[in-house]
């Protein structure tokens, strides 16, 4: 092995705790066995569609199990996942997908009309995988993601089963920034660097040289549950999932398209969430307001850690949260997509 590869670690987790939850969203629960199987089918389909090692795959998705699955599928097949801000307009999307040399897009149905405006400007994209969200039928130019994940999609013959032999720690993950200083910019992360940084920030104790038996020893039979309140399309949402998944935990996702503090607090109690991540006062203030307005409604006994980054998380809001949950550990993270501390 030439460095830590995230897919190698997640396959160890799936083998160790196949029946444990990996992703929870409302009443939908995807087990580790199901996540691994479905991601493998998506990986094989993309390879069969002509993508090769290092090809980029855009995730034009809201928070959903399909986001985690398609990310894992890319890592399995040594493809490069590319986050996509679903608030972008036509020119921004064309710039992003051209700049990232995207060859396939996984997208929620609600974005079909937007894609139809720009498809003819993106001739390099080979495959469009449509995720059903109840907003309309699958367009004729796309393939049903569900059919692909179930191994029932018509189209190209499946590619070779992806495996560790074709992966390395040099495989990339592309994180595009929001473009606050111009057009979006892609930050290139080696998986080895990202895994070590995120895993050891979460006290994983991973050695510099990859050791899958050590990774296996860190997998918990009842893994902790983490709720990323921010969209997974942002680094703050996606990156926080990696160390939890690596230890056999579950990612709990909210169902609403806009952040609702009551939904967040309900999910923490219902799913027994251990840790959460969000982006400063934009999330923390409405949560503090809800707790102040409804004292005693939420127990929050399972919630031990909140991690925040990206924008200011003020001391006054932290103190309001601690007044309701004095046991909380609050991590205020400083940095940028290029460096996390």
C-alpha positions as CSV (number, residue, x, y, z in Angstrom):
1,X,0.0,0.0,0.0
2,X,1.2,3.5,-0.8
3,X,-0.5,5.5,1.9
4,X,-3.9,5.4,3.4
5,X,-6.9,5.1,1.0
6,X,-10.3,5.9,2.5
7,X,-12.1,3.2,0.5
8,X,-9.8,0.5,1.8
9,X,-10.7,1.6,5.4
10,X,-14.4,1.8,4.7
11,X,-14.4,-1.7,3.2
12,X,-12.8,-3.0,6.4
13,X,-15.6,-1.3,8.3
14,X,-18.3,-2.9,6.1
15,X,-16.8,-6.3,6.7
16,X,-16.7,-5.8,10.5
17,X,-20.1,-4.3,11.1
18,X,-22.3,-5.2,8.1
19,X,-25.6,-4.9,9.9
20,X,-24.9,-1.6,11.7
21,X,-26.4,1.7,10.4
22,X,-24.1,3.7,8.1
23,X,-26.5,6.4,7.0
24,X,-29.8,7.5,8.7
25,X,-32.2,10.1,7.2
26,X,-35.6,10.2,8.8
27,X,-37.0,6.7,8.6
28,X,-34.5,5.6,6.0
29,X,-31.6,3.5,7.3
30,X,-28.8,2.2,5.1
31,X,-26.6,-0.5,6.7
32,X,-22.9,-0.8,6.2
33,X,-23.5,-3.9,4.1
34,X,-26.0,-2.1,1.9
35,X,-23.8,1.0,1.6
36,X,-20.9,-1.1,0.5
37,X,-22.9,-3.2,-2.0
38,X,-24.6,-0.2,-3.6
39,X,-21.4,1.9,-3.8
40,X,-19.7,-1.1,-5.5
41,X,-22.5,-1.3,-8.1
42,X,-22.2,2.5,-8.8
43,X,-18.4,2.2,-9.0
44,X,-18.6,-0.7,-11.5
45,X,-21.2,1.1,-13.6
46,X,-19.0,4.2,-13.9
47,X,-16.0,2.2,-14.9
48,X,-18.1,0.4,-17.5
49,X,-19.3,3.7,-18.9
50,X,-15.8,4.5,-19.9
51,X,-14.5,6.4,-16.9
52,X,-10.9,5.5,-15.9
53,X,-8.7,6.0,-12.8
54,X,-8.6,9.7,-12.0
55,X,-11.7,10.7,-13.9
56,X,-13.9,13.2,-12.1
57,X,-17.5,12.7,-10.9
58,X,-19.6,15.6,-9.8
59,X,-22.1,15.3,-7.0
60,X,-24.9,17.7,-7.7
61,X,-26.9,16.5,-4.7
62,X,-28.6,17.7,-1.5
63,X,-27.8,15.8,1.7
64,X,-28.9,12.2,1.3
65,X,-27.7,8.7,1.5
66,X,-26.9,8.9,-2.2
67,X,-24.4,11.6,-1.5
68,X,-22.5,9.3,0.9
69,X,-22.9,6.3,-1.4
70,X,-21.7,8.1,-4.6
71,X,-18.8,9.5,-2.7
72,X,-17.8,6.0,-1.5
73,X,-18.3,4.7,-5.1
74,X,-15.8,7.2,-6.4
75,X,-13.3,6.3,-3.8
76,X,-13.8,2.6,-4.5
77,X,-13.0,3.0,-8.2
78,X,-10.2,5.5,-7.8
79,X,-12.4,8.2,-9.4
80,X,-12.3,11.8,-8.1
81,X,-15.4,13.1,-6.4
82,X,-16.2,16.8,-7.1
83,X,-18.6,18.6,-4.8
84,X,-21.1,20.9,-6.5
85,X,-22.9,23.8,-5.0
86,X,-26.5,23.4,-5.9
87,X,-27.1,27.1,-5.7
88,X,-24.8,27.8,-8.7
89,X,-26.3,29.2,-11.9
90,X,-25.5,27.9,-15.4
91,X,-22.2,29.7,-16.0
92,X,-20.8,28.7,-12.6
93,X,-21.8,25.0,-13.2
94,X,-20.3,24.9,-16.7
95,X,-17.1,26.6,-15.3
96,X,-16.9,24.1,-12.4
97,X,-17.5,20.9,-14.3
98,X,-15.2,22.0,-17.2
99,X,-12.5,23.1,-14.8
100,X,-12.7,19.8,-12.9
101,X,-12.8,17.8,-16.2
102,X,-16.0,16.1,-15.0
103,X,-16.9,12.9,-16.9
104,X,-20.1,11.9,-14.9
105,X,-22.7,13.7,-12.8
106,X,-24.9,12.3,-10.0
107,X,-27.8,14.7,-9.5
108,X,-31.1,15.0,-7.7
109,X,-34.2,15.2,-10.0
110,X,-35.0,18.8,-8.9
111,X,-31.9,19.9,-10.8
112,X,-33.0,18.3,-14.1
113,X,-34.2,21.6,-15.6
114,X,-31.0,23.4,-14.8
115,X,-28.9,20.7,-16.3
116,X,-31.0,20.7,-19.5
117,X,-30.0,24.4,-19.9
118,X,-26.2,23.5,-20.1
119,X,-25.8,19.9,-21.3
120,X,-24.9,21.0,-24.8
121,X,-22.0,23.1,-23.3
122,X,-20.5,20.0,-21.6
123,X,-19.9,17.4,-24.3
124,X,-17.2,15.7,-22.2
125,X,-19.7,14.3,-19.7
126,X,-20.3,10.7,-20.5
127,X,-22.9,9.7,-17.8
128,X,-25.7,11.4,-15.9
129,X,-27.1,9.5,-12.9
130,X,-30.5,10.7,-11.8
131,X,-31.5,10.4,-8.2
132,X,-35.3,10.2,-7.7
133,X,-36.5,12.9,-5.3
134,X,-40.2,12.9,-6.3
135,X,-39.9,16.0,-8.5
136,X,-40.5,14.3,-11.8
137,X,-39.5,11.4,-14.1
138,X,-36.0,10.4,-15.1
139,X,-35.1,12.3,-18.3
140,X,-34.3,10.3,-21.4
141,X,-30.6,11.4,-21.4
142,X,-30.0,10.1,-17.8
143,X,-29.9,6.7,-16.1
144,X,-31.7,5.9,-12.8
145,X,-29.2,6.0,-9.9
146,X,-31.4,3.5,-8.0
147,X,-31.3,1.0,-10.9
148,X,-27.5,1.4,-11.1
149,X,-27.1,0.9,-7.3
150,X,-29.4,-2.1,-7.4
151,X,-27.3,-3.6,-10.3
152,X,-30.4,-3.4,-12.6
153,X,-29.4,-0.6,-15.0
154,X,-29.4,-1.1,-18.7
155,X,-26.4,0.3,-20.5
156,X,-22.7,-0.4,-20.6
157,X,-21.4,-3.7,-19.3
158,X,-20.2,-3.3,-15.7
159,X,-16.6,-2.5,-15.3
160,X,-14.2,-4.8,-13.4
161,X,-14.9,-5.0,-9.7
162,X,-13.0,-2.2,-8.0
163,X,-10.5,-3.3,-5.4
164,X,-7.5,-2.3,-3.3
165,X,-5.0,-3.2,-6.0
166,X,-6.0,-0.2,-8.2
167,X,-6.0,2.3,-5.3
168,X,-3.4,4.3,-3.5
169,X,-3.0,7.1,-1.0
170,X,-2.3,9.4,-3.9
171,X,-5.9,9.1,-5.2
172,X,-7.5,12.5,-5.0
173,X,-10.5,14.2,-3.6
174,X,-11.4,17.6,-5.1
175,X,-13.0,20.2,-2.9
176,X,-14.2,23.3,-4.7
177,X,-14.5,26.5,-2.7
178,X,-17.4,28.9,-2.9
179,X,-15.6,31.3,-5.1
180,X,-15.7,34.3,-2.7
181,X,-12.6,35.7,-4.5
182,X,-13.8,35.0,-8.0
183,X,-14.8,31.7,-9.7
184,X,-14.8,28.5,-7.7
185,X,-11.3,27.0,-7.0
186,X,-10.5,23.3,-6.6
187,X,-8.5,22.2,-3.6
188,X,-6.7,18.9,-4.4
189,X,-6.4,16.6,-1.4
190,X,-4.4,13.3,-1.4
191,X,-6.5,10.8,0.4
192,X,-3.5,9.8,2.6
193,X,-3.1,13.4,3.8
194,X,-6.8,14.0,4.3
195,X,-7.4,10.7,6.2
196,X,-4.4,11.1,8.5
197,X,-5.4,14.7,9.3
198,X,-9.1,14.1,9.9
199,X,-8.6,10.8,11.6
200,X,-6.0,11.9,14.1
201,X,-7.8,15.2,14.8
202,X,-10.6,12.9,16.0
203,X,-8.1,10.9,18.1
204,X,-7.9,8.0,15.7
205,X,-4.2,7.4,16.4
206,X,-3.5,6.3,12.8
207,X,0.2,5.6,12.0
208,X,1.8,7.3,9.0
209,X,2.2,3.9,7.2
210,X,-1.2,2.4,6.4
211,X,-2.2,-0.5,8.6
212,X,-5.6,-2.0,7.9
213,X,-5.5,-4.3,10.9
214,X,-5.1,-1.2,13.1
215,X,-8.0,0.4,11.3
216,X,-10.0,-2.8,12.0
217,X,-9.1,-2.6,15.6
218,X,-10.6,0.9,15.8
219,X,-14.0,-0.1,14.4
220,X,-16.7,0.0,17.2
221,X,-19.5,-2.5,17.3
222,X,-21.9,0.3,18.2
223,X,-20.4,3.2,16.3
224,X,-21.1,6.7,17.3
225,X,-23.5,8.8,15.3
226,X,-22.7,12.2,13.8
227,X,-25.0,14.8,12.4
228,X,-23.5,17.2,9.8
229,X,-25.9,20.2,9.9
230,X,-24.2,21.9,7.0
231,X,-24.6,20.7,3.4
232,X,-22.3,17.8,2.4
233,X,-21.4,19.8,-0.7
234,X,-19.3,22.0,1.7
235,X,-16.1,20.7,3.2
236,X,-17.4,21.4,6.7
237,X,-20.2,18.9,6.1
238,X,-18.4,16.2,4.1
239,X,-15.0,16.2,5.8
240,X,-16.6,15.7,9.2
241,X,-18.1,12.4,8.1
242,X,-14.8,10.7,7.3
243,X,-13.5,9.9,10.8
244,X,-16.9,8.8,12.0
245,X,-17.3,6.4,9.1
246,X,-13.8,5.1,9.5
247,X,-14.7,3.9,13.0
248,X,-18.0,2.2,12.0
249,X,-20.3,5.0,13.0
250,X,-23.3,6.4,11.2
251,X,-24.0,9.7,9.5
252,X,-27.4,11.2,10.5
253,X,-28.9,13.6,7.9
254,X,-31.7,16.1,8.2
255,X,-34.5,15.9,5.7
256,X,-35.3,19.6,5.3
257,X,-33.8,21.6,2.5
258,X,-33.3,24.6,4.9
259,X,-31.9,24.3,8.4
260,X,-34.6,23.9,11.0
261,X,-33.3,24.0,14.6
262,X,-36.3,21.9,15.9
263,X,-35.6,19.2,13.3
264,X,-31.9,19.3,14.3
265,X,-32.7,18.9,18.0
266,X,-35.3,16.2,17.4
267,X,-32.9,14.2,15.3
268,X,-30.2,14.5,18.0
269,X,-32.6,13.0,20.6
270,X,-34.3,10.5,18.3
271,X,-31.1,9.1,16.7
272,X,-29.0,9.5,19.8
273,X,-26.4,11.6,18.0
274,X,-23.1,11.8,19.7
275,X,-21.5,14.6,17.7
276,X,-22.6,17.3,15.3
277,X,-20.9,19.8,13.0
278,X,-22.1,23.1,11.7
279,X,-20.9,26.5,10.5
280,X,-20.8,29.1,13.3
281,X,-23.6,31.4,14.5
282,X,-25.7,30.8,11.4
283,X,-26.6,27.4,12.8
284,X,-25.8,27.9,16.5
285,X,-28.0,31.0,17.1
286,X,-31.3,29.4,15.9
287,X,-30.5,26.3,18.0
288,X,-29.9,28.5,21.1
289,X,-33.1,30.4,20.4
290,X,-35.1,27.1,20.1
291,X,-33.6,25.8,23.4
292,X,-34.4,29.1,25.1
293,X,-38.0,29.1,23.8
294,X,-38.7,25.5,24.8
295,X,-36.8,24.6,28.0
296,X,-36.8,20.9,28.7
297,X,-38.2,19.8,25.4
298,X,-34.9,18.2,24.3
299,X,-32.7,16.1,26.5
300,X,-29.5,16.2,24.4
301,X,-28.0,13.7,26.8
302,X,-26.3,11.8,23.9
303,X,-24.7,14.9,22.3
304,X,-21.1,15.2,23.5
305,X,-19.4,17.3,20.9
306,X,-20.1,20.1,18.5
307,X,-17.5,21.1,15.9
308,X,-17.8,24.4,14.1
309,X,-15.7,26.1,11.4
310,X,-15.8,28.4,8.4
311,X,-17.4,31.5,10.1
312,X,-17.5,33.1,13.5
313,X,-19.0,31.2,16.4
314,X,-19.3,33.8,19.1
315,X,-18.7,33.2,22.8
316,X,-22.1,34.6,23.7
317,X,-23.9,31.9,21.7
318,X,-21.5,29.2,23.0
319,X,-22.5,30.1,26.5
320,X,-26.2,30.0,25.7
321,X,-25.8,26.5,24.4
322,X,-23.7,25.4,27.4
323,X,-26.4,26.7,29.7
324,X,-28.7,24.0,28.3
325,X,-26.1,21.3,27.8
326,X,-23.2,22.0,30.2
327,X,-21.6,18.6,29.3
328,X,-20.9,19.7,25.7
329,X,-17.4,20.0,24.3
330,X,-17.3,22.7,21.7
331,X,-14.5,22.6,19.0
332,X,-14.0,25.8,17.1
333,X,-11.9,24.9,14.1
334,X,-9.9,27.5,12.2
335,X,-8.5,27.1,8.7
336,X,-9.4,26.9,5.1
337,X,-10.1,24.1,2.5
338,X,-6.3,24.0,1.8
339,X,-5.4,23.5,5.5
340,X,-7.4,22.4,8.5
341,X,-6.2,22.9,12.1
